[in-house]
């Protein structure tokens, strides 16, 4: 089962060599052995007690010739901030929401079920999607504990979609769903050596997903290959009346992104190097330069540099917008929950955390929650000005101007640095001088990361990003690069990073 793709699983089910039930059983066995016992990655926060029954139903459909597509019978894990109307909780990793049962499926979960997927369980995450305390620990939640990187267990799996990234890397599922506000798909994907795709804002519905900020939030696929990510993305799209942003995707979305997979997709492409976002780490730059050389050999025109202006000039206003929207959006979500939920407002969450400080805030606090609680309504002038500034600097005076100037198909940059040591005392380290996620995240533009190399056995990725609705182009470019390099290798679940070989 290791590294088996979605299409390979489908072929084995079609031939009768495997069934949906047996595939689910194998993944459940791996979760018990690798995730819960040893090496105890702790990527899965809860298993679906009905998973095998659902798999049996998909097998019965197959027997009578009723297969629903490439996800039929495929076990998928979803992040624990995504509503599932079943016997699983939806908590964002927070004890404040422990026991919360969704009244309906999130739109994307409905889409996955309709496509025939088996929701195998839910993945752990950085609590409240990494927007609770200023010194948070990626991959830790008060309900789920700490998720570890399967390449080196003393290293971070990054966040907030840490569990999704680690589970896919460790072959605990066929693929997974993550969510991102800024970096929460891209960072755990690249840090765990997999593919992560953050879609254009509005391509994938957010209804039924515990929010941070509607101007940046999106769900997206996390998989071991670009092809699997493309298949999963197609299943997630669709106009949802509960998320107005999806209306703009009506004539732009595809139900089949696998049609854009092209081994020769780099031929004739114009790729801009966002050199001013690449940082100065010589190890990353060496890998990055080798990636650029591959693109040239594959026939791409590499424009270097193609710097993105203003990429570092909106961090304060981005945070301002997130705090305003977090209060408004979370209060709306909590108010929609059933009467048995113990918290119905952000203020309730803050109070619960204080009253349960020993269990909830033993490692870090809740500064983002308290700052957000102090904000006014979304009609506030300060909020509207900050949002307008963010969009101007990231879109018209950022990514857009660079792509027009150089007539680019996409921009490239290193996705991030190798996984850092887990530090429960001081929280995540953040002393790097590069940027890959914020411009596309704040602009609401698509971004894909693909494995690019290793530093002391720890994965690093390369990122392609572009203007809105350019998922087909990014998938084509990323797939061509992936097929030319085939960098990904299995994690070894080492107790610590192997510092004897620099790769």
QUIGIKA-V556708 format. One record per residue. N is the residue number from 1. PHI is phi in radians with two decimals (NA if undefined). NEAR is the number of other C-alpha atoms within 8 Angstrom. D_FIRST is the distance of its C-alpha to the first C-alpha in Angstrom with 1 decimal. Layout:
# QUIGIKA-V556708
N_PHI_NEAR_D_FIRST + N_PHI_NEAR_D_FIRST
This chain:
# QUIGIKA-V556708
1_NA_5_0.0 + 2_-1.07_4_3.8 + 3_1.17_6_6.3 + 4_-1.23_8_5.4 + 5_-1.46_10_9.0 + 6_-1.06_11_10.9 + 7_-1.22_7_12.6 + 8_-1.14_8_9.8 + 9_-1.11_11_8.7 + 10_-1.08_11_12.4 + 11_-1.10_8_13.0 + 12_-1.22_11_10.9 + 13_-1.27_11_12.8 + 14_-1.12_7_15.9 + 15_-1.40_7_15.8 + 16_1.55_7_15.3 + 17_-1.15_7_12.4 + 18_-2.33_10_10.6 + 19_-2.07_11_12.7 + 20_-1.06_13_12.7 + 21_-1.09_11_13.6 + 22_-1.15_8_10.8 + 23_-1.08_11_8.2 + 24_-1.09_14_10.6 + 25_-1.07_9_11.1 + 26_-1.11_9_7.7 + 27_-1.15_12_8.2 + 28_-1.11_9_11.8 + 29_-1.12_8_11.3 + 30_-1.15_11_9.7 + 31_-1.07_11_12.7 + 32_-1.11_9_15.1 + 33_-1.39_9_14.2 + 34_-1.71_11_13.8 + 35_-1.60_14_15.8 + 36_-1.81_11_18.5 + 37_-1.75_8_19.2 + 38_-2.46_8_18.5 + 39_-1.41_9_18.3 + 40_1.02_9_19.2 + 41_-1.19_14_18.2 + 42_1.11_14_19.7 + 43_-1.50_14_18.1 + 44_-1.81_13_18.1 + 45_-1.55_11_21.7 + 46_-2.82_8_21.4 + 47_-1.74_9_19.1 + 48_-1.40_11_20.1 + 49_-1.13_7_21.7 + 50_-1.79_7_21.6 + 51_-1.04_12_17.9 + 52_-1.21_10_17.3 + 53_-1.14_7_20.7 + 54_-1.13_9_19.9 + 55_-1.06_13_16.7 + 56_-1.04_10_19.1 + 57_-1.12_8_21.5 + 58_-1.17_13_19.2 + 59_-1.15_12_18.4 + 60_-1.11_8_22.2 + 61_-1.07_10_22.8 + 62_-1.09_9_20.6 + 63_-1.06_7_22.5 + 64_-1.79_6_25.7 + 65_1.39_6_24.6 + 66_-1.91_7_24.5 + 67_-1.62_9_21.4 + 68_-1.68_9_22.0 + 69_2.39_7_20.2 + 70_-1.19_9_17.0 + 71_-1.75_14_16.1 + 72_-1.09_13_16.8 + 73_1.38_13_14.6 + 74_-1.56_14_12.4 + 75_-1.33_14_12.1 + 76_-2.15_14_14.2 + 77_-1.74_14_15.9 + 78_-2.14_13_19.5 + 79_-1.16_16_22.0 + 80_-1.40_15_24.5 + 81_-2.09_12_27.4 + 82_-2.00_12_26.4 + 83_-1.12_15_28.1 + 84_-2.26_13_26.3 + 85_-1.53_10_28.7 + 86_-2.68_6_27.1 + 87_-1.64_8_27.1 + 88_-1.78_12_25.6 + 89_-1.44_12_28.0 + 90_-2.31_15_28.4 + 91_-2.30_13_30.0 + 92_0.97_13_29.3 + 93_1.30_16_28.7 + 94_-1.71_12_32.4 + 95_-1.15_9_34.1 + 96_-1.08_10_36.8 + 97_-1.84_13_34.5 + 98_-0.98_10_32.9 + 99_1.58_8_33.0 + 100_-1.29_12_33.3 + 101_-1.97_12_32.0 + 102_-1.15_13_31.9 + 103_-1.38_7_34.3 + 104_-2.69_8_32.2 + 105_-1.17_12_28.9 + 106_-1.02_13_28.8 + 107_-0.95_11_29.3 + 108_-1.22_12_25.8 + 109_-1.22_11_24.3 + 110_-0.99_9_26.4 + 111_-1.13_11_25.1 + 112_-1.12_12_21.5 + 113_-1.12_10_22.3 + 114_-1.10_8_24.4 + 115_-1.40_12_21.6 + 116_1.66_14_19.6 + 117_-1.19_13_17.1 + 118_-1.77_13_16.3 + 119_-1.33_11_17.7 + 120_-1.33_12_15.5 + 121_2.97_14_18.0 + 122_-2.17_13_20.0 + 123_-1.76_16_19.7 + 124_-1.19_21_22.4 + 125_-2.74_23_24.8 + 126_-1.17_17_28.0 + 127_-0.92_15_30.5 + 128_0.89_11_32.2 + 129_0.97_14_30.0 + 130_1.18_12_31.6 + 131_-2.30_10_35.1 + 132_-2.03_13_36.8 + 133_-2.13_12_38.3 + 134_-1.21_10_39.4 + 135_-2.00_9_37.8 + 136_-1.19_12_34.5 + 137_-1.91_13_31.5 + 138_-0.99_15_28.4 + 139_1.48_20_25.6 + 140_-1.88_13_28.1 + 141_-2.42_13_29.3 + 142_-1.17_12_31.7 + 143_-1.47_8_29.6 + 144_-1.75_11_26.2 + 145_1.42_10_27.1 + 146_-1.86_8_25.7 + 147_-1.56_16_22.3 + 148_-1.97_16_21.5 + 149_-1.36_15_20.0 + 150_-1.19_15_16.8 + 151_-1.39_12_18.3 + 152_-2.73_14_21.5 + 153_-1.24_15_22.1 + 154_-1.57_11_25.8 + 155_-1.93_13_25.2 + 156_-1.24_14_25.2 + 157_-1.58_18_22.3 + 158_1.06_13_25.1 + 159_-2.61_16_26.0 + 160_-1.58_16_26.5 + 161_-1.45_20_22.9 + 162_-1.08_17_21.8 + 163_-1.12_16_19.4 + 164_-1.11_19_17.7 + 165_-1.13_17_17.5 + 166_-1.17_17_16.2 + 167_-1.14_14_13.6 + 168_-1.14_16_12.1 + 169_-1.05_14_12.6 + 170_-1.52_9_10.9 + 171_1.03_12_7.7 + 172_-1.60_11_9.4 + 173_-2.82_12_9.5 + 174_-1.31_13_9.1 + 175_-2.91_14_12.5 + 176_-2.55_16_15.7 + 177_-1.92_13_19.5 + 178_-2.04_15_21.9 + 179_-2.33_14_25.7 + 180_-2.45_16_28.2 + 181_-1.88_11_31.9 + 182_-2.75_10_32.2 + 183_1.65_11_29.2 + 184_-1.40_15_26.9 + 185_-1.76_18_24.1 + 186_-1.12_16_24.9 + 187_-1.13_12_25.4 + 188_-1.16_17_22.2 + 189_-1.15_14_20.2 + 190_-1.21_19_21.9 + 191_-1.25_17_22.1 + 192_-1.81_14_18.4 + 193_1.23_14_17.7 + 194_-2.26_18_16.4 + 195_-1.66_16_18.2 + 196_-2.31_16_20.6 + 197_-2.19_14_23.2 + 198_-1.64_15_26.3 + 199_-1.33_13_28.1 + 200_-1.02_14_31.8 + 201_-1.02_14_33.6 + 202_1.82_12_34.0 + 203_-1.27_14_31.1 + 204_-2.15_15_29.1 + 205_-1.14_17_31.0 + 206_-1.83_13_31.5 + 207_-1.11_9_33.0 + 208_1.45_10_31.5 + 209_-2.05_9_30.2 + 210_-1.05_10_32.1 + 211_-1.62_11_34.0 + 212_-1.96_13_35.5 + 213_-2.62_13_37.3 + 214_-1.17_8_37.4 + 215_-1.40_7_38.6 + 216_-2.39_13_35.3 + 217_-1.13_14_32.6 + 218_-2.80_15_29.6 + 219_-1.65_13_26.0 + 220_-2.93_15_23.4 + 221_-1.41_15_19.7 + 222_-2.28_18_17.4 + 223_-2.65_14_14.3 + 224_-1.49_13_12.6 + 225_-2.37_9_14.6 + 226_-1.12_13_18.1 + 227_-1.05_9_17.2 + 228_-1.15_12_14.9 + 229_-1.10_16_17.8 + 230_-1.15_13_20.2 + 231_-1.08_13_18.7 + 232_-1.15_10_18.6 + 233_-1.04_11_22.1 + 234_-1.03_11_23.6 + 235_-1.29_11_22.6 + 236_-1.54_11_24.4 + 237_-1.32_14_27.7 + 238_2.57_11_30.8 + 239_-1.33_10_34.4 + 240_-2.12_11_34.8 + 241_-1.12_5_38.3 + 242_-1.54_5_37.5 + 243_-2.35_11_36.7 + 244_-1.04_8_39.6 + 245_-1.09_10_37.8 + 246_-1.30_14_35.5 + 247_-1.06_10_38.6 + 248_-1.25_9_38.7 + 249_-1.57_12_35.3 + 250_-0.97_9_36.6 + 251_-1.84_5_37.3 + 252_-1.99_7_35.0 + 253_-1.41_10_31.5 + 254_-2.14_7_29.1 + 255_-1.56_7_26.8 + 256_-2.47_9_24.8 + 257_-1.42_13_24.3 + 258_-1.19_8_22.0 + 259_-1.17_5_25.4 + 260_-1.69_9_26.2 + 261_-1.29_12_23.4 + 262_-2.52_9_25.5 + 263_-1.05_11_24.8 + 264_-1.77_7_28.6 + 265_-1.13_11_28.9 + 266_-1.47_14_30.7 + 267_-1.07_8_33.4 + 268_1.40_7_36.6 + 269_-1.27_11_35.2 + 270_-1.89_12_37.4 + 271_-1.95_13_35.5 + 272_-1.69_17_37.6 + 273_-1.64_13_37.1 + 274_-1.36_14_37.8 + 275_-1.06_11_39.2 + 276_-1.27_8_41.1 + 277_-1.79_12_37.8 + 278_-1.51_13_36.0 + 279_1.31_10_37.7 + 280_-2.23_7_38.9 + 281_-1.17_6_36.1 + 282_-1.09_6_36.4 + 283_-1.20_7_32.8 + 284_-1.19_10_31.4 + 285_-1.16_11_34.1 + 286_-1.11_8_33.3 + 287_-1.12_10_29.7 + 288_-1.05_12_31.1 + 289_-1.12_8_33.6 + 290_-1.16_8_31.1 + 291_-1.14_10_29.2 + 292_-1.11_9_32.6 + 293_-1.14_8_33.2 + 294_-1.05_11_30.1 + 295_-1.07_13_31.2 + 296_-1.12_10_34.6 + 297_-1.12_7_33.3 + 298_-1.51_9_31.4 + 299_1.69_10_34.7 + 300_-1.44_13_34.9 + 301_-1.54_10_38.2 + 302_-1.77_11_37.7 + 303_-1.68_10_40.5 + 304_-2.40_8_41.0 + 305_-1.60_9_42.1 + 306_-2.32_12_41.6 + 307_-1.12_11_42.2 + 308_-1.68_11_41.6 + 309_-1.20_9_44.9 + 310_1.16_10_45.2 + 311_-1.17_12_41.6 + 312_-2.05_5_42.8 + 313_-1.87_7_45.7 + 314_-2.27_11_44.3 + 315_-1.11_7_42.5 + 316_-1.22_7_45.3 + 317_-1.29_11_45.6 + 318_-1.06_12_41.9 + 319_-1.10_8_42.0 + 320_-1.04_10_45.1 + 321_-1.09_12_43.5 + 322_-1.06_10_40.4 + 323_-1.15_14_42.7 + 324_-1.05_14_44.8 + 325_-1.28_12_41.9 + 326_-1.03_12_40.0 + 327_-1.08_13_43.0 + 328_-1.13_10_43.6 + 329_-1.29_12_40.0 + 330_-1.19_13_38.9 + 331_-1.05_11_42.1 + 332_-1.12_8_41.5 + 333_-1.13_10_38.0 + 334_-1.09_11_39.2 + 335_-1.15_8_42.2 + 336_-1.49_6_39.9 + 337_-1.34_11_38.2 + 338_-1.18_9_39.3 + 339_-1.15_4_42.4 + 340_-1.46_5_40.6 + 341_-1.19_10_39.0 + 342_-1.33_6_40.9 + 343_-2.12_11_41.2 + 344_-2.12_11_42.5 + 345_-2.50_10_43.6 + 346_-1.04_13_42.7 + 347_-1.05_7_45.7 + 348_-1.09_9_44.3 + 349_-1.09_11_41.1 + 350_-1.03_11_43.3 + 351_-1.12_8_45.4 + 352_-1.03_10_42.5 + 353_-1.07_11_41.1 + 354_-1.14_7_44.6 + 355_-1.23_6_45.1 + 356_-2.10_9_41.8 + 357_-0.95_9_42.0 + 358_-1.07_6_40.9 + 359_-1.55_7_37.5 + 360_-1.67_9_37.0 + 361_-2.08_12_38.7 + 362_-1.26_8_38.5 + 363_-1.93_9_37.0 + 364_-2.72_11_38.3 + 365_-1.66_11_40.5 + 366_-2.37_11_40.6 + 367_-1.05_9_42.8 + 368_-1.16_11_41.1 + 369_-1.13_14_41.6 + 370_-1.21_9_45.3 + 371_-1.14_9_45.9 + 372_-1.10_11_44.5 + 373_-1.04_9_46.5 + 374_-1.40_6_49.7 + 375_-1.35_9_49.2 + 376_-1.51_6_51.2 + 377_-1.32_7_50.2 + 378_-1.29_9_48.5 + 379_-1.50_6_52.0 + 380_-1.08_8_52.9 + 381_-1.05_6_54.3 + 382_-1.08_6_52.4 + 383_-1.14_12_49.0 + 384_-1.12_10_49.9 + 385_-1.20_8_51.2 + 386_-1.13_12_48.1 + 387_-1.10_11_45.8 + 388_-1.10_8_48.0 + 389_-1.10_10_48.0 + 390_-1.01_13_44.2 + 391_-1.18_11_43.8 + 392_-1.15_10_46.6 + 393_-1.25_14_45.3 + 394_-1.61_16_41.7 + 395_-1.70_11_42.3 + 396_-1.12_10_45.8 + 397_-1.92_11_46.7 + 398_-2.31_15_43.2 + 399_-1.08_15_40.3 + 400_-1.05_11_42.4 + 401_-1.15_10_45.2 + 402_-1.18_13_43.1 + 403_-1.20_14_41.2 + 404_-1.19_8_44.5 + 405_-1.01_7_46.3 + 406_-1.80_9_43.9 + 407_0.91_7_42.7 + 408_-1.65_13_39.1 + 409_-1.54_11_35.9 + 410_-2.88_13_34.1 + 411_-1.94_15_34.6 + 412_-2.23_12_32.4 + 413_-2.82_14_32.3 + 414_-1.02_13_30.1 + 415_-1.27_15_27.9 + 416_2.99_13_28.8 + 417_-1.72_7_29.1 + 418_-1.07_10_26.7 + 419_-1.00_12_25.8 + 420_-1.60_8_28.9 + 421_-1.11_7_29.6 + 422_-1.17_10_29.4 + 423_-2.36_8_33.0 + 424_-1.27_7_33.8 + 425_-1.42_5_37.5 + 426_-1.83_7_38.0 + 427_1.44_13_35.1 + 428_-1.15_11_33.2 + 429_-1.33_6_34.8 + 430_-2.50_4_36.1 + 431_-1.75_4_38.2 + 432_-1.81_5_36.6 + 433_-1.96_7_38.7 + 434_-2.20_9_36.3 + 435_-2.57_10_35.2 + 436_-2.26_12_32.5 + 437_-1.77_11_32.0 + 438_-1.12_10_35.4 + 439_-0.98_11_37.1 + 440_-1.22_14_34.4 + 441_-1.14_13_33.8 + 442_-1.25_14_37.5 + 443_-1.25_11_38.2 + 444_1.41_11_35.4 + 445_-1.77_15_34.0 + 446_-1.34_18_30.4 + 447_-2.69_15_28.5 + 448_-2.26_15_25.1 + 449_-2.04_17_23.6 + 450_-2.30_15_21.4 + 451_-0.95_15_20.4 + 452_-2.18_14_23.4 + 453_2.99_10_23.5 + 454_-2.43_10_23.7 + 455_-2.18_11_26.6 + 456_0.92_11_26.3 + 457_1.39_11_22.5 + 458_-1.72_12_22.6 + 459_-1.21_15_21.4 + 460_-2.39_18_24.0 + 461_-2.15_15_24.0 + 462_-2.10_16_26.4 + 463_-1.93_14_27.7 + 464_-2.01_14_29.1 + 465_-2.45_13_31.4 + 466_-2.77_15_34.1 + 467_-1.32_9_36.5 + 468_-0.97_9_35.7 + 469_1.19_11_33.7 + 470_-1.70_10_32.4 + 471_-0.95_9_28.7 + 472_-0.99_9_28.7 + 473_-1.15_10_30.3 + 474_-1.13_14_28.0 + 475_-1.12_14_24.8 + 476_-1.06_14_26.4 + 477_-1.19_12_27.4 + 478_-1.12_13_24.2 + 479_-1.14_14_22.1 + 480_-1.07_14_24.6 + 481_-1.14_12_24.6 + 482_-1.04_12_20.8 + 483_-1.19_8_20.7 + 484_-1.36_8_23.7 + 485_-1.93_8_22.4 + 486_0.81_6_18.5 + 487_-1.38_8_19.1 + 488_-1.00_9_16.0 + 489_-2.33_5_14.5 + 490_-1.11_6_12.2 + 491_-1.19_8_14.3 + 492_-1.88_7_15.7 + 493_0.98_10_17.0 + 494_-1.19_10_20.4 + 495_-1.14_7_23.3 + 496_-2.61_8_25.3 + 497_-1.05_13_25.1 + 498_-1.40_8_25.8 + 499_-1.51_6_29.3 + 500_-1.52_5_30.1 + 501_-2.31_7_28.5 + 502_-1.39_7_29.4 + 503_1.15_6_27.0
